[in-house]
Amino acid sequence: MPKKKTGARKKAESRKEREKQSRANREHVDVAKHPCNFTMECDKCQRKQKNRAFCYFCNSVQKLPVCAQCGKTKCMKSSDCVIRHPGIHTTGMAMVGAVCDFCEAWVCHGRKCLSTHACVCPLTDSDCIECERSVWEHGGRIFRCSFCQNSLCEDDQFEHQASCQVLQAETYKCVSCNRLGQHSCLRCKACYCDDHAKSKVFKQEKGKAPPCPKCGHETQETKDLSMSTRTLKFGRQAGADDDDDYYDGGSGGYDAYWKNLASGGGNQQDDYGEDDDDDEEEEDEDDEEDEEDDEEEDEEEGEVEKASNSVAGLKLDGTA
């Protein structure tokens, strides 16, 4: 017979199950509507920002802090408060119990909020996938990409989602074979066929799409997405290193040409014109030198003919 479970083991297993469920539910939380990600307007500087304990711009404390877990601004007398206040409704700093290290927002002194918010905070791993800034490094709200489910800040959310459905390949073929990839992972930006979409590490749940064999993210069918492939534009290498003489050649590429043209207003064209003038002057000088050489040669030939005629005249007089 199997050993009978003790009370401590039952509690440990139930705790593990709750933690597993909370981690699974964290992925399905609508971050834009969560209280820890509400829009807050500072009472002092009147600037809009994410709900936080202290203003991002002036570091002032708000008059009516909002709880990051339940979203309330007033603690009623019938709640499960750690600090008892019978018959009194508390607001402001009297309602505050802690500051969350992940979302940087106030948590009320309710027993449930204090004990559960740190474990289920949706902004635990919310570094922006584009700029890699955390909640403490920017004053804006946090969003999730609707395709790859990665965290995004307010500055990069539109640019990222516009370029998210681009595969890191030039075709729609499976990364492991040459068959058409029917399942696409929007985090790895790769396609997989039916055979290679099956993974031994990540188990597929019944009724759901197979997880990505590389990262475990849920895949989607390629035909349901407006996926596009990577395109390479071959041309002059711009921004290469100065030591790379093969690609750069000291010319700077097309990028440097257009920047120079926009800033200097055609200085490069003037340089080209000056070079053409210098070439024409050099050609004229070469032509003059050739003409002088021809004249000198003609003079030398004339002197030689005169000397030969005088020698012939002397010979004739001697014979006579």
Secondary structure, 3 states (H helix, E strand, C coil): CCCCCCHHHHHHHHHHHHHHHHHHHHCCCCHHHCHHHCEEECCCCCCEEECCCECCCCCCECCCCCCCCCCCCEECCCCCECCCCCCCCEEHHHCEEEECCCCCCEEECEHHHHHHHHHHCCCCCCCCCCCCCCHHHCCCCEEECCCCCCEEECCCHHHHHHCCCECCCCCCECCCCCCECCEEECCCCEEECCCCCCCCCCCCCCCCCCECCCCCCECEEHHHCCCECCCCCCCCCCCCCCCCCCCCCCCCHHHHHHHHHHHHCCHHHHHHHHHHHHHHHHHHHHHHHHHHHHHHHHHHHHHHHHHHHHHHHHHHHHHC
